[in-house]
Amino acid sequence: MEIQKLRCHVNFAALRFSPEIEELGRRVVQILRRSGPFVVLQIDWSARREVANSTLWSGGCA
């Protein structure tokens, strides 16, 4: 289990977006904040994503 925790930590730490994507994200958030309160939903959550990330969300990383 310790190896899984390390794998999750390394995967998370290595997650970086390109500068262009980060700038686009900042712009979108600025627009949303100017428009008033908003809610963000992640609707593409699935067990398939867990497998792709090599992460056990049911206890692999805490």
Secondary structure, DSSP 4 states (H G I P E B T S, - for coil): -HHHHHHHHHHHHH----HHHHHHHHHHHHHHHHH-----------HHHHHHHT--TTTT--
